[in-house]
């Protein structure tokens, strides 16, 4: 008689797993990412003669790890970075863990499967306050779309929210009187409230009075920020918009929406904000993600260095 695992195909198990994730309230984006990663794994399994879940053993997973490390992206023939490798392998590990819990397999082949460690990297580019002000002032706020774009970029700077969190904002999510934005189902399907500076409230109010009524259409719904067709912005539209604003201002730093997010957090920390509050504001799942900003606050370190290091105290540059 076949073992319990050999009765179920990998394809059917993936279908069950994704339905199970959906039933637990995971976001569409999370499901799409898991579907992609597991699809990649299932194609490798099929190529290696593995069709049923019970056929997968720990040695197969180690061979798949090697395959992932050697894989080249078809678009540019470059290997996956360590973070991407970890994401794909994590999807497989969690997949088997869930199948074991639900009785699809009697033994989890990935239980001792170690994931690669990802070194935490510093954000390479961070905008200073002067650069941010230059970017904002270069936006032509005298036009309908320019006023909208200024309100969008002011919101990014004031709140540090993610691009899709901004795209999903609805009219009721912004309280201009209290100066608060409510992010509904942000990353990890978590809600949070974020302070909104008075200046940003002013730009949003101008946008609501002037630009939005001119952009609205029958399909606009209650979306706060509307694109030129009166529809909700898509992620790539917002990234391009932020990138263009940065470039037109003459700032030679790479990045788009996330560059504002990182810069907001860095400036707040340099001005004395506790990492716990930045963690809450950015909506990070783990405080360790926020701790990177303790390392990028170079201005504070430079001041301390100049006042305390013997080589820097009262010394002039050697000619």
C-alpha positions as MATLAB code, in Angstrom:
seq = 'XXXXXXXXXXXXXXXXXXXXXXXXXXXXXXXXXXXXXXXXXXXXXXXXXXXXXXXXXXXXXXXXXXXXXXXXXXXXXXXXXXXXXXXXXXXXXXXXXXXXXXXXXXXXXXXXXXXXXXXXXXXXXXXXXXXXXXXXXXXXXXXXXXXXXXXXXXXXXXXXXXXXXXXXXXXXXXXXXXXXXXXXXXXXXXXXXXXXXXXXXXXXXXXXXXXXXXXXXXXXXXXXXXXXXXXXXXXXXXXXXXXXXXXXXXXXXXXXXXXXXXXXXXXXXXXXXXXXXXXXXXXXXXXXXXXXXXXXXXXXXXXXXXXXXXXXXXXXXXX';
ca = [
       0.000    0.000    0.000;
       1.277    3.518   -0.859;
       2.322    5.780    1.978;
       0.064    8.737    2.681;
       2.312   11.170    0.803;
       2.487    9.141   -2.369;
      -1.266    9.339   -2.752;
      -1.140   13.082   -3.430;
       0.437   14.783   -6.420;
       2.574   17.849   -5.881;
       0.274   19.837   -8.151;
      -2.792   18.961   -6.072;
      -0.914   19.703   -2.861;
       0.030   23.123   -4.139;
      -3.616   23.844   -4.979;
      -4.668   22.813   -1.478;
      -1.898   24.833    0.134;
      -2.765   28.038   -1.717;
      -6.462   27.598   -0.904;
      -5.467   27.064    2.731;
      -3.363   30.259    2.702;
      -6.299   32.166    1.219;
      -8.611   30.825    3.910;
      -6.185   32.168    6.527;
      -6.516   35.685    5.101;
      -3.190   36.032    3.337;
      -3.049   38.843    0.770;
      -3.314   38.348   -2.967;
       0.248   39.550   -3.421;
       1.516   36.992   -0.893;
      -0.404   34.245   -2.675;
       1.008   35.276   -6.047;
       4.546   35.193   -4.663;
       4.018   31.733   -3.164;
       2.428   30.462   -6.370;
       5.430   31.657   -8.374;
       8.019   30.161   -5.993;
       6.227   26.824   -5.697;
       5.656   26.699   -9.445;
       9.406   27.025   -9.938;
       9.975   24.180   -7.466;
       7.327   21.924   -9.024;
       8.839   22.347  -12.496;
      12.202   21.265  -11.093;
      10.547   18.275   -9.403;
       8.822   17.222  -12.627;
      12.119   17.469  -14.509;
      13.656   15.159  -11.910;
      10.831   12.618  -11.929;
       9.188   13.735   -8.673;
       5.435   13.844   -9.184;
       4.002   13.019   -5.745;
       4.683   14.781   -2.480;
       5.820   11.634   -0.668;
       8.621   11.128   -3.171;
      10.478   14.284   -2.060;
      13.307   13.558    0.369;
      15.845   15.798    2.152;
      18.498   14.999   -0.453;
      16.207   16.310   -3.196;
      15.855   19.614   -1.353;
      19.634   19.962   -1.087;
      19.900   19.348   -4.826;
      17.197   21.973   -5.383;
      19.185   24.419   -3.240;
      22.165   23.859   -5.543;
      19.929   24.368   -8.589;
      18.667   27.671   -7.157;
      22.207   28.888   -6.467;
      23.237   28.180  -10.075;
      20.068   29.456  -11.721;
      20.402   32.425  -14.104;
      17.523   34.795  -14.743;
      16.365   34.496  -18.381;
      15.999   38.281  -18.688;
      19.632   39.170  -17.906;
      21.490   35.896  -17.325;
      22.386   36.968  -13.804;
      22.098   34.696  -10.740;
      19.513   35.234   -8.014;
      20.754   37.238   -5.058;
      20.836   35.560   -1.650;
      17.585   37.214   -0.528;
      15.739   35.899   -3.605;
      17.206   32.431   -3.086;
      16.072   32.471    0.531;
      12.552   33.566   -0.456;
      12.168   30.696   -2.930;
      13.504   28.140   -0.480;
      11.380   29.517    2.367;
       8.253   28.983    0.261;
       9.168   25.312   -0.147;
      10.006   24.830    3.538;
       6.711   26.381    4.703;
       4.825   24.380    2.048;
       6.026   21.049    3.438;
       5.531   22.157    7.037;
       1.879   22.898    6.339;
       1.347   19.639    4.430;
       2.767   17.704    7.378;
       0.479   19.511    9.806;
      -2.577   18.757    7.664;
      -1.684   15.082    7.259;
      -0.705   15.049    3.591;
       2.694   13.586    4.518;
       3.811   11.592    7.515;
       7.347   13.030    7.548;
       8.446   16.559    6.695;
      11.497   16.362    4.373;
      12.287   20.036    5.019;
      12.249   19.917    8.827;
      16.072   20.130    9.034;
      16.450   22.160    5.846;
      18.546   25.236    6.668;
      17.833   28.490    4.868;
      20.680   30.706    3.642;
      21.483   33.676    5.842;
      20.909   37.093    4.332;
      23.296   39.788    5.469;
      21.488   42.966    6.431;
      22.584   45.654    3.982;
      22.577   49.364    4.597;
      20.402   51.521    2.390;
      22.913   52.863   -0.126;
      21.104   56.090   -0.937;
      19.325   58.382    1.508;
      17.944   61.837    0.725;
      18.851   64.711    3.005;
      16.320   67.400    3.886;
      17.668   69.874    1.321;
      17.318   67.315   -1.476;
      13.780   66.415   -0.412;
      12.734   70.068   -0.398;
      14.295   70.559   -3.835;
      12.375   67.568   -5.219;
       9.079   68.769   -3.768;
       9.495   72.362   -4.979;
      10.308   71.209   -8.532;
       6.869   69.585   -8.926;
       4.597   71.926  -10.972;
       1.835   72.321   -8.404;
       0.029   74.936  -10.546;
      -1.403   72.145  -12.774;
      -4.095   69.630  -11.826;
      -1.813   66.607  -12.110;
       1.133   68.509  -10.657;
      -0.908   69.403   -7.581;
      -1.850   65.738   -7.208;
       1.790   64.671   -7.597;
       2.907   67.202   -4.992;
       0.276   65.865   -2.576;
       1.479   62.305   -3.243;
       5.149   63.109   -2.683;
       4.359   65.166    0.410;
       2.452   62.154    1.765;
       5.405   59.852    1.100;
       7.756   62.206    2.919;
       5.402   62.818    5.847;
       4.475   59.192    6.493;
       7.073   56.860    4.958;
       4.305   54.475    3.860;
       4.859   51.893    1.123;
       3.794   52.626   -2.447;
       0.881   50.144   -2.477;
      -0.240   51.385    0.920;
      -0.493   54.828   -0.632;
      -2.210   53.469   -3.754;
      -4.826   51.720   -1.592;
      -5.651   54.763    0.530;
      -9.322   55.743    0.466;
     -10.941   59.058    1.314;
     -12.037   57.851    4.732;
      -8.483   56.763    5.602;
      -7.234   60.351    5.836;
      -8.224   62.522    8.794;
      -7.060   66.027    7.941;
      -8.411   67.454   11.209;
      -6.495   65.063   13.478;
      -3.554   64.717   11.103;
      -3.706   60.934   10.809;
      -3.625   58.360    8.037;
      -5.042   54.882    8.620;
      -3.298   52.191    6.608;
      -5.783   49.356    6.099;
      -4.306   45.908    5.508;
      -0.755   47.017    4.949;
       2.052   44.503    4.529;
       1.201   41.379    6.514;
      -2.487   42.377    6.380;
      -1.939   44.664    9.391;
      -3.704   47.968   10.035;
      -1.888   50.931   11.569;
      -2.260   54.661   12.058;
       0.449   57.058   10.955;
       0.781   60.773   11.843;
       0.411   63.225    8.963;
       2.177   66.601    9.129;
       0.106   69.772    8.868;
       1.938   70.725    5.693;
       0.956   67.463    4.033;
      -2.630   67.881    5.200;
      -2.659   71.230    3.435;
      -1.488   69.757    0.121;
      -3.971   66.890    0.317;
      -6.773   69.343    1.064;
      -5.849   71.430   -1.992;
      -5.774   68.261   -4.099;
      -9.208   67.193   -2.819;
     -10.701   70.604   -3.561;
      -9.154   71.101   -7.009;
      -7.537   68.100   -8.685;
      -9.542   65.084   -7.577;
     -12.940   66.449   -8.718;
     -11.433   67.017  -12.177;
      -9.907   63.523  -12.335;
     -12.792   61.505  -10.906;
     -14.745   59.107  -13.142;
     -17.472   56.495  -12.695;
     -14.871   53.863  -11.718;
     -12.964   56.007   -9.206;
     -14.863   54.792   -6.163;
     -13.508   56.164   -2.902;
      -9.826   55.931   -3.862;
      -7.909   58.942   -2.536;
      -5.235   59.448   -5.183;
      -6.384   59.006   -8.796;
      -4.255   58.579  -11.911;
      -4.856   60.530  -15.123;
      -7.711   58.176  -16.053;
      -9.407   58.564  -12.690;
      -8.387   55.094  -11.526;
      -6.353   53.723   -8.635;
      -2.613   53.961   -9.190;
      -0.650   50.789   -9.862;
       2.683   50.193   -8.199;
       4.865   50.769  -11.246;
       3.091   54.056  -11.980;
       3.957   55.403   -8.554;
       7.559   54.201   -8.794;
       8.002   55.901  -12.142;
       6.414   59.094  -10.847;
       8.726   59.251   -7.821;
      11.774   58.423   -9.948;
      10.944   61.163  -12.471;
      10.468   63.740   -9.686;
      13.852   62.865   -8.192;
      15.612   63.003  -11.565;
      14.025   66.321  -12.625;
      15.222   67.891   -9.385;
      18.790   67.027  -10.355;
      19.265   64.591   -7.470;
      21.627   61.821   -8.544;
      20.540   59.138   -6.112;
      18.915   55.914   -7.280;
      15.512   54.977   -5.949;
      11.861   55.902   -6.047;
       9.081   55.486   -3.461;
      11.231   53.445   -1.089;
      13.936   56.112   -1.197;
      11.479   58.501    0.478;
      10.533   55.793    2.997;
      14.153   55.206    3.985;
      14.914   58.918    4.061;
      11.944   59.681    6.308;
      13.002   57.029    8.814;
      16.642   58.124    8.736;
      15.847   61.806    9.263;
      13.494   60.992   12.144;
      16.138   58.844   13.842;
      18.819   61.489   13.362;
      16.479   63.989   15.023;
      16.083   61.759   18.066;
      13.141   59.436   17.307;
      13.320   56.117   19.158;
      13.544   53.092   16.874;
      10.423   51.643   18.499;
       8.311   54.521   17.190;
       9.883   54.320   13.720;
       9.173   50.582   13.781;
       5.505   51.250   14.505;
       5.243   54.019   11.933;
       6.794   52.009    9.100;
       4.770   48.899    9.919;
       7.754   46.558   10.139;
       6.987   43.030   11.284;
      10.212   42.805   13.286;
      12.187   45.470   15.114;
      15.381   44.041   13.582;
      14.238   45.410   10.221;
      14.056   48.890   11.717;
      17.464   48.631   13.380;
      19.180   49.312   10.053;
      18.353   52.988   10.645;
      20.539   52.983   13.731;
      23.467   52.410   11.370;
      22.605   54.903    8.644;
      22.347   57.893   10.964;
      25.859   58.883    9.899;
      25.461   62.600   10.735;
      25.116   61.855   14.450;
      28.067   59.469   14.323;
      30.146   62.085   12.488;
      29.430   64.673   15.199;
      30.392   62.273   17.981;
      33.506   61.243   16.047;
      34.620   64.858   15.587;
      34.202   65.566   19.312;
      35.768   62.392   20.712;
      38.306   60.816   18.333;
      41.847   62.121   18.965;
      42.643   62.152   15.256;
      39.662   64.407   14.526;
      39.621   66.741   17.544;
      40.880   70.193   16.587;
      42.906   68.876   13.695;
      43.201   70.429   10.225;
      43.470   68.512    6.982;
      47.015   67.517    6.040;
      48.135   69.226    2.809;
];
